[in-house]
Amino acid sequence: MNAIRLVAVFAENKPGQTARVTRILADARVNIRWTTIANSGSFGVLKFLVDNCDLACQRLREKGLMVSTLRALAVEVPDIPGTLNAVAESLAAEQINLDNTSGFVANNKAILIIETHDLERAKAVLEQKGWRVLSEPELLNI
């Protein structure tokens, strides 16, 4: 399975929390390669793709933060209009729900980070459609 690991930090939604978390990672010399932050009122979740997931989790926990790891898929797709729609429709046709999805473009490649409860089936569907599911080392080397 080519799942990647994301670090998820549950934190109070107040000024300075992102700075606190990112300072801990910087002090540990953990490189953040991708991030997303979402809030739901008084709390939020900061998610990171980092170059050293185990060290990041260890240092964040040592500072009293609630941390978990999430498995996700990193999918390389063409950087053209309609690609996200094609991915979403392909998964929907197989009754696979997208829990969270984000993306970025690097080196003329579009990369989708897909969180779903059915990673194995999602990976099979995506690969059947011809999209490349990246391993964590491949993604970190982009």
MDTraj code that builds the backbone (N, CA, C; nanometers):
import mdtraj as md
import numpy as np

residues = "MET ASN ALA ILE ARG LEU VAL ALA VAL PHE ALA GLU ASN LYS PRO GLY GLN THR ALA ARG VAL THR ARG ILE LEU ALA ASP ALA ARG VAL ASN ILE ARG TRP THR THR ILE ALA ASN SER GLY SER PHE GLY VAL LEU LYS PHE LEU VAL ASP ASN CYS ASP LEU ALA CYS GLN ARG LEU ARG GLU LYS GLY LEU MET VAL SER THR LEU ARG ALA LEU ALA VAL GLU VAL PRO ASP ILE PRO GLY THR LEU ASN ALA VAL ALA GLU SER LEU ALA ALA GLU GLN ILE ASN LEU ASP ASN THR SER GLY PHE VAL ALA ASN ASN LYS ALA ILE LEU ILE ILE GLU THR HIS ASP LEU GLU ARG ALA LYS ALA VAL LEU GLU GLN LYS GLY TRP ARG VAL LEU SER GLU PRO GLU LEU LEU ASN ILE".split()
xyz = np.array([
    [0.0850, -0.1195, 0.0000],
    [0.0000, 0.0000, 0.0000],
    [0.0877, 0.1233, 0.0000],
    [0.0576, 0.2168, -0.0837],
    [0.1357, 0.3399, -0.0943],
    [0.0778, 0.4543, -0.0124],
    [0.0228, 0.4264, 0.1031],
    [-0.0334, 0.5343, 0.1834],
    [0.0779, 0.6216, 0.2389],
    [0.0484, 0.7508, 0.2492],
    [0.1390, 0.8439, 0.3145],
    [0.0867, 0.8698, 0.4548],
    [0.1727, 0.9196, 0.5417],
    [0.1308, 0.9534, 0.6773],
    [0.1283, 1.1050, 0.6934],
    [0.0211, 1.1523, 0.7520],
    [0.0080, 1.2931, 0.7858],
    [0.0060, 1.3062, 0.9372],
    [0.0665, 1.4117, 0.9869],
    [0.0616, 1.4432, 1.1300],
    [-0.0592, 1.5338, 1.1510],
    [-0.1463, 1.4966, 1.2430],
    [-0.2645, 1.5770, 1.2737],
    [-0.2553, 1.6248, 1.4179],
    [-0.2678, 1.7549, 1.4368],
    [-0.2596, 1.8150, 1.5698],
    [-0.3938, 1.8799, 1.6001],
    [-0.4540, 1.8393, 1.7111],
    [-0.5806, 1.8964, 1.7568],
    [-0.5451, 2.0080, 1.8548],
    [-0.5873, 2.1295, 1.8238],
    [-0.5467, 2.2429, 1.9067],
    [-0.6596, 2.3433, 1.9214],
    [-0.6527, 2.4192, 2.0291],
    [-0.7482, 2.5265, 2.0521],
    [-0.7329, 2.6306, 1.9419],
    [-0.8449, 2.6831, 1.8939],
    [-0.8456, 2.7823, 1.7874],
    [-0.8282, 2.9207, 1.8498],
    [-0.7019, 2.9608, 1.8657],
    [-0.6716, 3.0921, 1.9222],
    [-0.5391, 3.1410, 1.8657],
    [-0.5171, 3.2722, 1.8696],
    [-0.3926, 3.3264, 1.8154],
    [-0.2696, 3.2607, 1.8789],
    [-0.1733, 3.2292, 1.7951],
    [-0.0480, 3.1752, 1.8433],
    [-0.0360, 3.0241, 1.8389],
    [-0.1459, 2.9533, 1.8208],
    [-0.1385, 2.8070, 1.8218],
    [-0.0590, 2.7530, 1.7029],
    [-0.0831, 2.8079, 1.5854],
    [-0.0075, 2.7619, 1.4686],
    [0.1404, 2.7920, 1.4883],
    [0.1704, 2.9101, 1.5407],
    [0.3105, 2.9460, 1.5674],
    [0.3718, 2.8512, 1.6695],
    [0.2964, 2.8144, 1.7716],
    [0.3480, 2.7219, 1.8733],
    [0.3827, 2.5867, 1.8107],
    [0.2906, 2.5332, 1.7325],
    [0.3113, 2.4019, 1.6707],
    [0.4282, 2.4064, 1.5733],
    [0.4304, 2.5079, 1.4878],
    [0.5368, 2.5145, 1.3884],
    [0.6728, 2.5444, 1.4522],
    [0.6759, 2.6129, 1.5658],
    [0.8017, 2.6361, 1.6378],
    [0.8572, 2.5038, 1.6902],
    [0.7693, 2.4204, 1.7441],
    [0.8127, 2.2894, 1.7945],
    [0.8746, 2.2077, 1.6808],
    [0.8096, 2.2100, 1.5650],
    [0.8614, 2.1350, 1.4502],
    [0.9929, 2.1951, 1.4002],
    [1.0011, 2.3259, 1.3955],
    [1.1244, 2.3917, 1.3519],
    [1.2395, 2.3610, 1.4469],
    [1.2123, 2.3677, 1.5760],
    [1.3168, 2.3385, 1.6749],
    [1.3648, 2.1938, 1.6638],
    [1.2764, 2.1043, 1.6229],
    [1.3130, 1.9628, 1.6047],
    [1.3773, 1.9388, 1.4675],
    [1.3877, 2.0451, 1.3877],
    [1.4430, 2.0378, 1.2525],
    [1.3617, 1.9443, 1.1622],
    [1.2302, 1.9457, 1.1852],
    [1.1363, 1.8704, 1.1019],
    [1.0898, 1.9643, 0.9906],
    [1.1042, 1.9202, 0.8672],
    [1.0667, 2.0016, 0.7528],
    [0.9210, 1.9754, 0.7149],
    [0.8419, 2.0812, 0.7100],
    [0.7015, 2.0728, 0.6689],
    [0.6971, 2.0840, 0.5170],
    [0.6401, 1.9830, 0.4527],
    [0.6321, 1.9815, 0.3068],
    [0.4948, 2.0230, 0.2544],
    [0.3929, 2.0142, 0.3396],
    [0.2551, 2.0486, 0.3016],
    [0.1787, 2.0691, 0.4310],
    [0.0818, 2.1578, 0.4301],
    [-0.0009, 2.1760, 0.5483],
    [-0.1415, 2.2190, 0.5095],
    [-0.2341, 2.1899, 0.5975],
    [-0.3693, 2.2428, 0.5884],
    [-0.4187, 2.2623, 0.7311],
    [-0.4956, 2.3659, 0.7494],
    [-0.5495, 2.3971, 0.8818],
    [-0.6992, 2.4188, 0.8661],
    [-0.7765, 2.3534, 0.9520],
    [-0.9220, 2.3700, 0.9494],
    [-0.9705, 2.3889, 1.0923],
    [-1.0672, 2.4767, 1.1085],
    [-1.1222, 2.4932, 1.2429],
    [-1.2702, 2.4638, 1.2432],
    [-1.3187, 2.4293, 1.3600],
    [-1.4624, 2.4057, 1.3773],
    [-1.5046, 2.4726, 1.5070],
    [-1.4964, 2.6038, 1.5053],
    [-1.5338, 2.6785, 1.6245],
    [-1.4141, 2.7017, 1.7141],
    [-1.4198, 2.6489, 1.8351],
    [-1.3149, 2.6789, 1.9317],
    [-1.1934, 2.5871, 1.9217],
    [-1.1996, 2.4844, 1.8365],
    [-1.0852, 2.3956, 1.8165],
    [-1.0612, 2.3751, 1.6675],
    [-0.9429, 2.3278, 1.6358],
    [-0.9097, 2.3044, 1.4966],
    [-0.8120, 2.1901, 1.4827],
    [-0.7879, 2.1518, 1.3586],
    [-0.6932, 2.0464, 1.3279],
    [-0.5918, 2.1021, 1.2288],
    [-0.4662, 2.0894, 1.2648],
    [-0.3557, 2.1253, 1.1780],
    [-0.2994, 1.9946, 1.1244],
    [-0.2896, 1.9827, 0.9932],
    [-0.2355, 1.8606, 0.9334],
    [-0.1089, 1.8957, 0.8568],
    [-0.0098, 1.8076, 0.8704],
    [0.1194, 1.8307, 0.8077],
    [0.1706, 1.7042, 0.7404],
    [0.2336, 1.7214, 0.6271],
    [0.3198, 1.6198, 0.5689],
    [0.4601, 1.6664, 0.6031],
    [0.5338, 1.5828, 0.6730],
    [0.6674, 1.6216, 0.7180],
    [0.7695, 1.5170, 0.6759],
    [0.8963, 1.5568, 0.6822],
    [1.0021, 1.4650, 0.6419],
    [1.0376, 1.3633, 0.7491],
    [0.9888, 1.3818, 0.8708],
    [1.0151, 1.2863, 0.9788],
    [0.8919, 1.2793, 1.0693],
    [0.7987, 1.1956, 1.0302],
    [0.6699, 1.1849, 1.0996],
    [0.6869, 1.1409, 1.2452],
    [0.7709, 1.0428, 1.2692],
    [0.7873, 0.9907, 1.4051],
    [0.8441, 1.0964, 1.4992],
    [0.9475, 1.1673, 1.4555],
    [1.0070, 1.2720, 1.5381],
    [0.9074, 1.3854, 1.5617],
    [0.8346, 1.4232, 1.4587],
    [0.7352, 1.5301, 1.4735],
    [0.6324, 1.4933, 1.5801],
    [0.5793, 1.3732, 1.5727],
    [0.4790, 1.3297, 1.6709],
    [0.5380, 1.3254, 1.8115],
    [0.6583, 1.2739, 1.8220],
    [0.7229, 1.2646, 1.9531],
    [0.7389, 1.4031, 2.0157],
    [0.7933, 1.4968, 1.9414],
    [0.8189, 1.6307, 1.9967],
    [0.6898, 1.7047, 2.0292],
    [0.5894, 1.6905, 1.9448],
    [0.4608, 1.7561, 1.9708],
    [0.3950, 1.6987, 2.0958],
    [0.4008, 1.5675, 2.1123],
    [0.3445, 1.5041, 2.2325],
    [0.4200, 1.5462, 2.3581],
    [0.5529, 1.5567, 2.3466],
    [0.6336, 1.6006, 2.4610],
    [0.5916, 1.7388, 2.5096],
    [0.5395, 1.8203, 2.4202],
    [0.4941, 1.9553, 2.4549],
    [0.3464, 1.9580, 2.4927],
    [0.2873, 1.8392, 2.5102],
    [0.1505, 1.8309, 2.5599],
    [0.0411, 1.8452, 2.4568],
    [0.0745, 1.8345, 2.3299],
    [-0.0270, 1.8486, 2.2263],
    [-0.0912, 1.7145, 2.1928],
    [-0.2157, 1.7197, 2.1500],
    [-0.2880, 1.6001, 2.1065],
    [-0.2527, 1.5757, 1.9599],
    [-0.1840, 1.4641, 1.9346],
    [-0.1311, 1.4356, 1.8018],
    [-0.1729, 1.2954, 1.7588],
    [-0.2033, 1.2817, 1.6321],
    [-0.2256, 1.1489, 1.5751],
    [-0.1690, 1.1482, 1.4342],
    [-0.1592, 1.0304, 1.3776],
    [-0.1203, 1.0208, 1.2378],
    [-0.2396, 0.9717, 1.1580],
    [-0.2477, 1.0211, 1.0384],
    [-0.3541, 0.9823, 0.9464],
    [-0.2899, 0.9226, 0.8225],
    [-0.3552, 0.8250, 0.7665],
    [-0.3095, 0.7701, 0.6386],
    [-0.3908, 0.8339, 0.5272],
    [-0.3220, 0.8651, 0.4193],
    [-0.3866, 0.9280, 0.3046],
    [-0.3181, 0.8788, 0.1778],
    [-0.3758, 0.9149, 0.0647],
    [-0.3158, 0.8839, -0.0645],
    [-0.2650, 1.0128, -0.1273],
    [-0.1494, 1.0051, -0.1896],
    [-0.0967, 1.1158, -0.2691],
    [-0.1038, 1.0703, -0.4142],
    [-0.1818, 1.1414, -0.4929],
    [-0.2077, 1.0990, -0.6302],
    [-0.1554, 1.2045, -0.7264],
    [-0.0696, 1.1605, -0.8175],
    [-0.0173, 1.2495, -0.9206],
    [-0.1137, 1.2477, -1.0378],
    [-0.1617, 1.3649, -1.0751],
    [-0.2600, 1.3774, -1.1827],
    [-0.2165, 1.4893, -1.2774],
    [-0.2712, 1.4925, -1.3962],
    [-0.2382, 1.6020, -1.4877],
    [-0.2835, 1.7369, -1.4302],
    [-0.2051, 1.8386, -1.4556],
    [-0.2380, 1.9742, -1.4119],
    [-0.3202, 2.0430, -1.5207],
    [-0.4432, 1.9937, -1.5359],
    [-0.5339, 2.0477, -1.6381],
    [-0.6736, 2.0614, -1.5779],
    [-0.7552, 2.1497, -1.6350],
    [-0.8918, 2.1654, -1.5848],
    [-0.9694, 2.0336, -1.5911],
    [-1.0450, 2.0069, -1.4857],
    [-1.1324, 1.8904, -1.4816],
    [-1.0737, 1.7669, -1.4166],
    [-0.9463, 1.7707, -1.3815],
    [-0.8854, 1.6505, -1.3247],
    [-0.9434, 1.6164, -1.1882],
    [-0.9595, 1.7156, -1.1017],
    [-1.0190, 1.6872, -0.9708],
    [-1.1592, 1.6303, -0.9874],
    [-1.2345, 1.6846, -1.0812],
    [-1.3681, 1.6311, -1.1079],
    [-1.3613, 1.4860, -1.1532],
    [-1.2665, 1.4535, -1.2396],
    [-1.2525, 1.3160, -1.2877],
    [-1.2190, 1.2211, -1.1727],
    [-1.1309, 1.2644, -1.0831],
    [-1.0962, 1.1824, -0.9670],
    [-1.2183, 1.1643, -0.8784],
    [-1.2876, 1.2738, -0.8486],
    [-1.4058, 1.2680, -0.7609],
    [-1.5144, 1.1790, -0.8209],
    [-1.5390, 1.1912, -0.9501],
    [-1.6411, 1.1085, -1.0143],
    [-1.6016, 0.9612, -1.0155],
    [-1.4742, 0.9338, -1.0367],
    [-1.4270, 0.7945, -1.0368],
    [-1.4488, 0.7285, -0.9016],
    [-1.4181, 0.8013, -0.7953],
    [-1.4376, 0.7468, -0.6609],
    [-1.5860, 0.7386, -0.6255],
    [-1.6624, 0.8401, -0.6629],
    [-1.8062, 0.8391, -0.6348],
    [-1.8755, 0.7215, -0.7029],
    [-1.8328, 0.6888, -0.8238],
    [-1.8933, 0.5772, -0.8973],
    [-1.8758, 0.4455, -0.8228],
    [-1.7732, 0.4387, -0.7383],
    [-1.7475, 0.3185, -0.6581],
    [-1.7933, 0.3349, -0.5130],
    [-1.8723, 0.4397, -0.4887],
    [-1.9254, 0.4678, -0.3545],
    [-1.8141, 0.4902, -0.2511],
    [-1.7045, 0.5530, -0.2947],
    [-1.5940, 0.5872, -0.2044],
    [-1.6040, 0.7352, -0.1736],
    [-1.6183, 0.7675, -0.0460],
    [-1.6338, 0.9056, -0.0023],
    [-1.4985, 0.9732, 0.0167],
    [-1.4884, 1.0963, -0.0277],
    [-1.3705, 1.1784, -0.0009],
    [-1.3926, 1.2479, 0.1326],
    [-1.3178, 1.2074, 0.2343],
    [-1.3324, 1.2700, 0.3658],
    [-1.2702, 1.4093, 0.3657],
    [-1.1489, 1.4202, 0.3165],
    [-1.0783, 1.5477, 0.3023],
    [-0.9890, 1.5358, 0.1794],
    [-0.9796, 1.6435, 0.1061],
    [-0.8951, 1.6453, -0.0123],
    [-0.8341, 1.7838, -0.0270],
    [-0.7080, 1.7863, -0.0620],
    [-0.6409, 1.9118, -0.0937],
    [-0.5406, 1.8818, -0.2032],
    [-0.4750, 1.9835, -0.2516],
    [-0.3791, 1.9585, -0.3573],
    [-0.2817, 2.0727, -0.3749],
    [-0.1808, 2.0462, -0.4537],
    [-0.0819, 2.1478, -0.4859],
    [-0.0166, 2.1098, -0.6178],
    [0.0540, 2.2053, -0.6768],
    [0.1268, 2.1816, -0.7999],
    [0.2749, 2.2026, -0.7726],
    [0.3569, 2.1071, -0.8149],
    [0.5021, 2.1169, -0.8006],
    [0.5666, 2.0530, -0.9225],
    [0.6644, 2.1192, -0.9787],
    [0.7361, 2.0663, -1.0946],
    [0.6416, 2.0262, -1.2074],
    [0.5422, 2.1093, -1.2307],
    [0.4432, 2.0866, -1.3371],
    [0.3614, 1.9599, -1.3171],
    [0.3513, 1.9134, -1.1933],
    [0.2687, 1.7980, -1.1607],
    [0.1671, 1.8405, -1.0555],
    [0.0435, 1.7993, -1.0719],
    [-0.0577, 1.8240, -0.9704],
    [-0.0605, 1.7031, -0.8771],
    [-0.0619, 1.7309, -0.7485],
    [-0.0641, 1.6256, -0.6477],
    [-0.1887, 1.6459, -0.5624],
    [-0.2722, 1.5444, -0.5556],
    [-0.3895, 1.5466, -0.4694],
    [-0.3593, 1.4645, -0.3445],
    [-0.3907, 1.5199, -0.2295],
    [-0.3814, 1.4474, -0.1028],
    [-0.5244, 1.4078, -0.0681],
    [-0.5504, 1.2783, -0.0664],
    [-0.6865, 1.2274, -0.0500],
    [-0.6968, 1.1471, 0.0788],
    [-0.7899, 1.1891, 0.1637],
    [-0.8219, 1.1133, 0.2845],
    [-0.9570, 1.0473, 0.2630],
    [-0.9613, 0.9175, 0.2868],
    [-1.0847, 0.8401, 0.2749],
    [-1.0755, 0.7225, 0.3707],
    [-1.1889, 0.6713, 0.4100],
    [-1.1900, 0.5553, 0.4990],
    [-1.1621, 0.4250, 0.4250],
    [-1.1588, 0.4307, 0.2935],
    [-1.1366, 0.3096, 0.2148],
    [-1.0160, 0.3289, 0.1228],
    [-0.8982, 0.3405, 0.1844],
    [-0.7764, 0.3685, 0.1089],
    [-0.7436, 0.2611, 0.0053],
    [-0.7579, 0.1364, 0.0424],
    [-0.7224, 0.0278, -0.0498],
    [-0.8068, 0.0319, -0.1767],
    [-0.9382, 0.0436, -0.1597],
    [-1.0270, 0.0490, -0.2768],
    [-1.0026, 0.1756, -0.3573],
    [-0.9827, 0.2876, -0.2882],
    [-0.9577, 0.4140, -0.3577],
    [-0.8298, 0.4035, -0.4414],
    [-0.7257, 0.3465, -0.3841],
    [-0.5998, 0.3296, -0.4561],
    [-0.6211, 0.2448, -0.5809],
    [-0.6941, 0.1352, -0.5671],
    [-0.7195, 0.0468, -0.6812],
    [-0.7960, 0.1204, -0.7914],
    [-0.8978, 0.1965, -0.7551],
    [-0.9774, 0.2705, -0.8537],
    [-0.8902, 0.3738, -0.9241],
    [-0.8116, 0.4475, -0.8480],
    [-0.7288, 0.5528, -0.9061],
    [-0.6240, 0.4951, -1.0006],
    [-0.5607, 0.3868, -0.9593],
    [-0.4604, 0.3249, -1.0457],
    [-0.5238, 0.2641, -1.1702],
    [-0.6440, 0.2092, -1.1563],
    [-0.7147, 0.1533, -1.2719],
    [-0.7416, 0.2629, -1.3757],
    [-0.7634, 0.3840, -1.3277],
    [-0.7888, 0.4972, -1.4180],
    [-0.6595, 0.5553, -1.4759],
    [-0.5463, 0.5033, -1.4302],
    [-0.4192, 0.5468, -1.4861],
    [-0.3460, 0.6536, -1.4081],
    [-0.3983, 0.6893, -1.2916],
    [-0.3298, 0.7889, -1.2096],
    [-0.2292, 0.7209, -1.1193],
    [-0.1195, 0.7874, -1.0959],
    [-0.0105, 0.7314, -1.0167],
    [-0.0268, 0.7665, -0.8696],
    [-0.0322, 0.6645, -0.7836],
    [-0.0374, 0.6848, -0.6392],
    [0.1066, 0.6800, -0.5890],
    [0.1498, 0.7887, -0.5278],
    [0.2880, 0.8032, -0.4840],
    [0.3111, 0.7431, -0.3464],
    [0.4287, 0.6901, -0.3269],
    [0.4691, 0.6479, -0.1922],
    [0.5125, 0.7704, -0.1151],
    [0.5263, 0.7572, 0.0159],
    [0.5704, 0.8702, 0.0982],
    [0.7091, 0.9198, 0.0552],
    [0.8075, 0.8313, 0.0345],
    [0.9380, 0.8814, -0.0111],
    [0.9303, 0.9537, -0.1467],
    [0.8480, 0.9028, -0.2385],
    [0.8334, 0.9700, -0.3674],
    [0.7755, 1.1104, -0.3496],
    [0.6745, 1.1222, -0.2657],
    [0.6107, 1.2507, -0.2428],
    [0.7071, 1.3487, -0.1767],
    [0.7824, 1.3016, -0.0791],
    [0.8751, 1.3908, -0.0093],
    [0.9903, 1.4362, -0.0988],
    [1.0143, 1.3656, -0.2085],
    [1.1230, 1.4044, -0.2992],
    [1.0788, 1.4929, -0.4135],
    [0.9531, 1.5309, -0.4155],
    [0.9047, 1.6208, -0.5229],
    [0.9565, 1.7606, -0.4961],
])
top = md.Topology()
chain = top.add_chain()
for i, resn in enumerate(residues, 1):
    res = top.add_residue(resn, chain, resSeq=i)
    for name in ("N", "CA", "C"):
        top.add_atom(name, md.element.get_by_symbol(name[0]), res)
traj = md.Trajectory(xyz[None], top)
